[in-house]
Amino acid sequence: NLYSEQLGSEKVEIIKDSNEVDTSKLDGGKAYIQVTYVEPYFEDWELKKRLTVFDKSFNIRRFFFSTPFTPGGKAHGELHNQWMKRTVLTTEKSFPYVKRRLEVIRTDTVKLKPLEVAILNMESKIHELKAVLNRTPCDSKLLQMQLQGGIATAVNQGPFAIAKCFLEDVPLPEQGYLHHKLKVCFKEFTKRCQEALERNEELIGEEQYDYQRELVKNFKNFQSQLQPMVSTQKKMSHSKKAR
């Protein structure tokens, strides 16, 4: 609104996506504004020092945003074909600052492979579960939403679908660091789901006992089908078992 008042509404155009802008295709007589949601970016070593909410909210110069894409050109696709471009922006000074806007002095991009995207998705789901569990008082509706979406084996791009896509048909000798990291994520996710089920049982009334039993049943089914995929032990042959 500010720039439209100064330049005229016909001279100002909002770019509504976070894709890289090809300036050669822009109209030189217009002002373009691209607004993108970003989050603070921290390396793993930084997170060991930035432990509190204050630490993670002050003296920040790097921010990131993610852009999903597929090799075919579409933004979203099947799990095995879903890539992501992560863009990290470095500002001239640290936020918070006396100015509301700071110039970006460096832009770095990295392309994440589908397996790396899957790990990010699982880490995000774990974070969401933790956040709900740590709320005081705990919200049973939010807890149930997280459980229902997390342990249902029929959800197209849910946790179980991720496990089937990246772990089910990959022999142990061919699995590397990223496969191991994904397995660790699933073990953590399963542990948090167990905590969520126990917490939900404490919160619900008698009218939801049947629903709780259904959730427990779904969780056990999820756990039993997931176990062979996250196991780090080689499967024994039938002949060896017989001996």
C-alpha positions as CSV (number, residue, x, y, z in Angstrom):
1,N,0.0,0.0,0.0
2,L,2.8,2.4,0.8
3,Y,4.5,2.0,-2.6
4,S,1.2,1.9,-4.4
5,E,0.4,5.4,-2.9
6,Q,3.8,6.7,-3.9
7,L,4.1,5.2,-7.4
8,G,0.5,4.3,-8.4
9,S,-1.1,0.9,-8.0
10,E,-0.6,0.0,-11.7
11,K,3.2,0.5,-11.2
12,V,3.5,-2.0,-8.2
13,E,3.4,-5.8,-8.6
14,I,3.7,-8.5,-6.0
15,I,5.6,-11.6,-6.9
16,K,3.6,-14.4,-5.2
17,D,6.1,-17.2,-5.1
18,S,9.6,-17.8,-3.6
19,N,11.2,-18.9,-6.9
20,E,14.3,-17.1,-8.1
21,V,13.3,-14.1,-10.2
22,D,14.6,-13.7,-13.7
23,T,15.1,-9.9,-13.8
24,S,15.4,-9.9,-17.6
25,K,11.7,-10.7,-17.8
26,L,10.6,-7.8,-15.6
27,D,9.1,-4.6,-16.8
28,G,11.6,-1.8,-16.2
29,G,8.8,0.7,-15.6
30,K,7.3,-1.3,-12.6
31,A,8.3,-1.8,-9.0
32,Y,8.3,-5.5,-7.9
33,I,8.0,-6.8,-4.4
34,Q,8.7,-10.4,-3.5
35,V,7.7,-11.3,0.1
36,T,8.8,-14.7,1.4
37,Y,8.5,-16.3,4.8
38,V,11.9,-17.2,6.3
39,E,13.1,-18.9,9.5
40,P,16.4,-18.4,11.4
41,Y,19.1,-20.7,10.1
42,F,21.5,-22.5,12.4
43,E,24.2,-25.0,11.8
44,D,24.2,-28.1,14.1
45,W,27.2,-26.7,16.1
46,E,25.3,-23.4,16.7
47,L,22.3,-25.2,18.1
48,K,24.6,-26.7,20.8
49,K,25.2,-23.1,22.0
50,R,21.8,-21.6,21.3
51,L,19.8,-23.5,23.8
52,T,17.1,-21.1,25.0
53,V,14.3,-19.3,23.1
54,F,16.2,-16.0,23.6
55,D,19.4,-17.5,22.1
56,K,17.4,-18.6,19.0
57,S,15.7,-15.3,18.6
58,F,18.5,-12.7,18.9
59,N,21.8,-11.9,17.1
60,I,20.7,-13.7,13.9
61,R,22.2,-12.9,10.5
62,R,21.2,-16.0,8.6
63,F,17.7,-17.1,7.5
64,F,16.4,-19.7,5.2
65,F,13.3,-20.6,3.1
66,S,12.6,-23.8,1.2
67,T,11.2,-24.3,-2.3
68,P,9.9,-27.7,-3.3
69,F,10.4,-28.9,-6.8
70,T,10.5,-32.1,-9.0
71,P,12.8,-32.8,-11.9
72,G,9.7,-32.7,-14.2
73,G,9.1,-29.0,-13.3
74,K,6.1,-29.4,-10.9
75,A,6.4,-28.1,-7.4
76,H,5.0,-31.3,-5.7
77,G,5.3,-34.9,-6.7
78,E,5.6,-38.4,-5.4
79,L,7.9,-39.0,-2.4
80,H,10.6,-40.6,-4.4
81,N,10.6,-37.7,-6.8
82,Q,10.3,-34.8,-4.3
83,W,13.3,-32.5,-4.2
84,M,13.7,-29.2,-2.3
85,K,15.9,-26.2,-2.8
86,R,17.0,-24.5,0.4
87,T,18.0,-20.9,0.2
88,V,20.1,-19.3,3.0
89,L,20.2,-15.5,3.2
90,T,22.8,-13.6,5.1
91,T,22.1,-10.0,6.2
92,E,24.5,-7.1,6.6
93,K,23.7,-6.8,10.3
94,S,22.1,-9.0,13.0
95,F,18.4,-9.0,13.9
96,P,16.8,-7.5,15.9
97,Y,18.2,-4.2,14.7
98,V,17.3,-0.5,14.9
99,K,16.1,-0.8,11.3
100,R,13.2,-3.1,10.3
101,R,14.9,-4.0,7.0
102,L,18.5,-5.1,6.4
103,E,20.2,-5.8,3.1
104,V,20.9,-9.3,2.1
105,I,24.7,-9.5,1.3
106,R,24.9,-13.2,0.5
107,T,22.7,-15.9,-0.9
108,D,23.5,-19.6,-0.8
109,T,21.4,-22.4,-2.2
110,V,21.6,-26.2,-1.8
111,K,19.4,-28.8,-3.4
112,L,18.1,-31.5,-1.1
113,K,17.5,-35.0,-2.5
114,P,14.2,-36.9,-1.9
115,L,15.8,-38.9,1.0
116,E,17.0,-35.7,2.6
117,V,13.6,-34.1,2.2
118,A,12.1,-37.2,3.9
119,I,14.4,-36.8,6.9
120,L,13.4,-33.1,7.2
121,N,9.7,-34.1,7.1
122,M,10.2,-36.6,9.9
123,E,12.2,-34.1,12.0
124,S,9.4,-31.6,11.5
125,K,6.8,-34.2,12.7
126,I,8.9,-35.0,15.7
127,H,9.2,-31.3,16.5
128,E,5.4,-30.8,16.2
129,L,4.7,-33.7,18.5
130,K,7.2,-32.4,21.1
131,A,5.6,-29.0,20.9
132,V,2.1,-30.4,21.7
133,L,3.4,-32.6,24.5
134,N,5.2,-29.7,26.1
135,R,2.2,-27.4,26.1
136,T,0.7,-26.5,29.5
137,P,-2.1,-27.4,29.7
138,C,-1.8,-30.1,27.0
139,D,-4.5,-29.7,24.3
140,S,-6.1,-33.2,23.7
141,K,-7.5,-32.2,20.3
142,L,-4.1,-31.2,19.0
143,L,-2.6,-34.3,20.4
144,Q,-5.2,-36.5,18.7
145,M,-4.7,-34.7,15.4
146,Q,-1.0,-35.3,15.5
147,L,-1.5,-39.0,16.4
148,Q,-4.2,-39.6,13.8
149,G,-2.1,-38.2,11.0
150,G,1.1,-39.8,12.2
151,I,0.3,-43.4,12.9
152,A,-2.3,-44.0,10.1
153,T,-0.8,-46.4,7.6
154,A,-3.1,-45.3,4.8
155,V,-2.0,-41.6,4.6
156,N,-0.4,-41.1,1.2
157,Q,2.6,-39.1,2.2
158,G,2.6,-39.7,6.0
159,P,5.4,-41.3,8.0
160,F,4.5,-44.9,7.1
161,A,4.5,-44.0,3.4
162,I,7.9,-42.4,3.8
163,A,9.3,-45.5,5.5
164,K,8.0,-47.8,2.7
165,C,9.4,-45.5,0.0
166,F,12.9,-45.1,1.3
167,L,13.6,-48.1,3.6
168,E,11.4,-51.1,2.6
169,D,13.2,-52.3,-0.6
170,V,16.8,-51.1,0.2
171,P,19.1,-53.9,1.3
172,L,21.1,-53.2,4.4
173,P,24.5,-53.3,2.5
174,E,23.2,-50.5,0.3
175,Q,22.0,-48.3,3.1
176,G,24.2,-45.3,4.0
177,Y,24.3,-42.5,6.6
178,L,21.1,-40.9,5.4
179,H,19.1,-44.2,5.7
180,H,20.5,-44.6,9.2
181,K,19.5,-41.0,10.1
182,L,16.0,-41.7,8.8
183,K,15.7,-44.8,10.9
184,V,16.8,-42.8,14.0
185,C,14.0,-40.3,13.2
186,F,11.4,-43.1,13.0
187,K,12.6,-44.5,16.4
188,E,12.3,-41.1,17.9
189,F,8.9,-40.5,16.3
190,T,7.6,-43.9,17.6
191,K,8.8,-43.0,21.1
192,R,7.0,-39.6,21.0
193,C,3.8,-41.3,19.7
194,Q,3.9,-43.7,22.6
195,E,4.2,-40.7,25.0
196,A,1.3,-38.9,23.2
197,L,-0.9,-42.0,23.5
198,E,-0.2,-42.2,27.2
199,R,-0.9,-38.5,27.7
200,N,-4.1,-38.7,25.7
201,E,-5.3,-41.5,27.9
202,E,-4.8,-39.2,31.0
203,L,-6.8,-36.4,29.3
204,I,-9.8,-38.0,27.8
205,G,-13.2,-38.8,29.4
206,E,-15.2,-42.0,29.3
207,E,-16.9,-41.0,26.1
208,Q,-13.5,-41.3,24.2
209,Y,-12.3,-44.6,25.5
210,D,-13.3,-46.4,22.3
211,Y,-11.4,-43.8,20.3
212,Q,-8.4,-44.3,22.5
213,R,-8.5,-48.0,22.0
214,E,-8.7,-47.4,18.2
215,L,-5.6,-45.2,18.4
216,V,-3.7,-47.8,20.4
217,K,-4.7,-50.4,17.8
218,N,-3.5,-48.3,14.9
219,F,-0.3,-47.5,16.7
220,K,0.5,-51.2,17.3
221,N,-0.3,-51.9,13.7
222,F,2.0,-49.0,12.6
223,Q,4.8,-50.2,14.9
224,S,4.6,-53.9,13.8
225,Q,4.8,-52.9,10.1
226,L,7.5,-50.3,10.6
227,Q,9.8,-52.5,12.7
228,P,11.2,-54.6,9.8
229,M,12.0,-51.5,7.9
230,V,13.9,-49.7,10.7
231,S,15.7,-52.7,12.0
232,T,19.5,-52.6,11.7
233,Q,19.8,-56.4,11.9
234,K,20.2,-58.5,8.8
235,K,17.4,-60.9,8.2
236,M,18.2,-64.5,8.7
237,S,17.4,-67.0,6.1
238,H,14.8,-69.7,6.7
239,S,17.5,-72.4,6.7
240,K,19.5,-70.6,9.4
241,K,16.4,-70.1,11.5
242,A,15.7,-73.8,11.2
243,R,19.1,-74.7,12.4
